[in-house]
Amino acid sequence: MVLRPRLLISPFGRAELSNAFYRQVFLQRVTEVDARRAWENFELDCRSRLLQAVEFPETAWNGAIDLARRFVPALGVRTLDPLHVACALELGAKKFWTFDERQAKLAEAVGLDTSP
């Protein structure tokens, strides 16, 4: 039996990932076919339960406000960054995956592991 790590994905995470894939088309880094293929692979990972779908925790809104007050003055993150990190905290995540350097700094500031 192979044990897989528990990877959580909220509706917010799905929207974020979709935007990231298709933004790469806009930036002309990948083709639309490549982006579609990446999305299909993501969907396959969801169906195979490599990723576990979870609801967006309602309490993450207040957590995002708290993180904004505490960290935005020093880190300059955008509105969705504290929301994303607050969601991870509310879901009990230990690791946080992001390609955004400021978002990673925020996640690290609150104790989340951002190492690959």
C-alpha positions in Angstrom: 0.0 0.0 0.0 1.4 3.4 -1.0 0.7 6.2 1.4 0.0 9.6 -0.2 0.3 12.9 1.5 -2.9 14.6 2.2 -3.1 17.6 -0.2 -6.1 19.9 0.3 -7.7 22.0 -2.4 -10.5 24.5 -1.8 -12.7 26.1 -4.4 -10.4 29.2 -3.9 -7.4 27.0 -4.7 -9.0 25.6 -7.8 -9.8 29.1 -9.1 -6.2 30.2 -8.3 -4.7 27.3 -10.1 -7.0 27.7 -13.1 -6.0 31.4 -13.3 -2.3 30.5 -13.0 -2.4 27.9 -15.8 -4.3 30.2 -18.2 -2.3 33.3 -17.3 0.7 31.5 -18.7 -1.0 31.4 -22.1 -1.5 35.2 -21.8 2.2 35.6 -21.0 3.0 33.4 -24.0 4.9 30.9 -21.9 2.7 27.9 -22.8 0.1 27.2 -25.5 -3.6 27.0 -24.7 -3.3 23.3 -25.4 -0.6 23.0 -22.8 -2.7 24.9 -20.3 -5.8 22.7 -21.0 -3.6 19.6 -20.6 -2.3 20.8 -17.3 -5.9 21.5 -16.1 -7.0 18.0 -17.2 -4.1 16.5 -15.3 -5.1 18.5 -12.2 -8.7 17.2 -12.6 -7.4 13.7 -12.9 -5.4 14.2 -9.6 -8.7 15.4 -8.0 -10.6 12.4 -9.3 -7.9 10.0 -8.1 -8.1 11.7 -4.7 -4.4 12.8 -4.8 -6.0 16.1 -4.0 -8.7 16.2 -1.4 -11.5 18.8 -2.1 -12.4 20.8 1.0 -14.8 23.7 1.5 -13.5 27.2 2.0 -13.5 27.8 5.7 -15.8 30.7 6.6 -13.4 31.7 9.4 -10.6 32.4 6.9 -12.1 35.8 6.2 -11.4 37.1 9.7 -8.0 35.3 9.6 -7.2 37.2 6.4 -8.1 40.5 8.0 -5.8 39.7 11.0 -2.9 38.7 8.7 -3.4 41.9 6.6 -3.1 44.0 9.8 -0.1 42.2 11.0 1.9 41.6 7.8 0.9 43.7 4.9 2.8 46.8 6.1 6.1 44.9 6.0 5.5 42.4 3.2 3.2 44.3 0.8 1.2 41.3 -0.1 -2.1 41.7 -2.1 -5.5 41.0 -0.7 -5.8 37.4 -1.9 -2.4 36.4 -0.3 -3.6 36.7 3.3 -6.8 35.0 2.3 -5.0 32.1 0.8 -2.7 31.8 3.8 -5.6 32.2 6.3 -7.4 29.4 4.4 -4.4 27.1 4.8 -4.1 27.9 8.5 -7.9 27.3 9.1 -7.6 23.9 7.3 -4.6 22.9 9.5 -2.1 22.8 6.7 1.6 22.3 7.6 3.0 22.9 4.1 2.1 25.7 1.8 3.0 25.6 -1.9 3.2 28.8 -3.9 5.3 30.3 -6.7 4.7 33.8 -5.3 7.6 35.1 -3.3 5.7 37.5 -1.1 2.9 35.0 -0.5 5.6 32.5 0.6 7.1 35.1 3.0 3.7 35.5 4.5 3.2 31.8 4.9 6.6 31.4 6.4 5.9 34.3 8.8 3.0 32.4 10.3 4.9 29.1 10.5 3.9 27.3 7.3 6.6 25.2 5.6 7.1 26.4 2.0 10.0 24.1 1.1 9.5 21.9 -2.0 
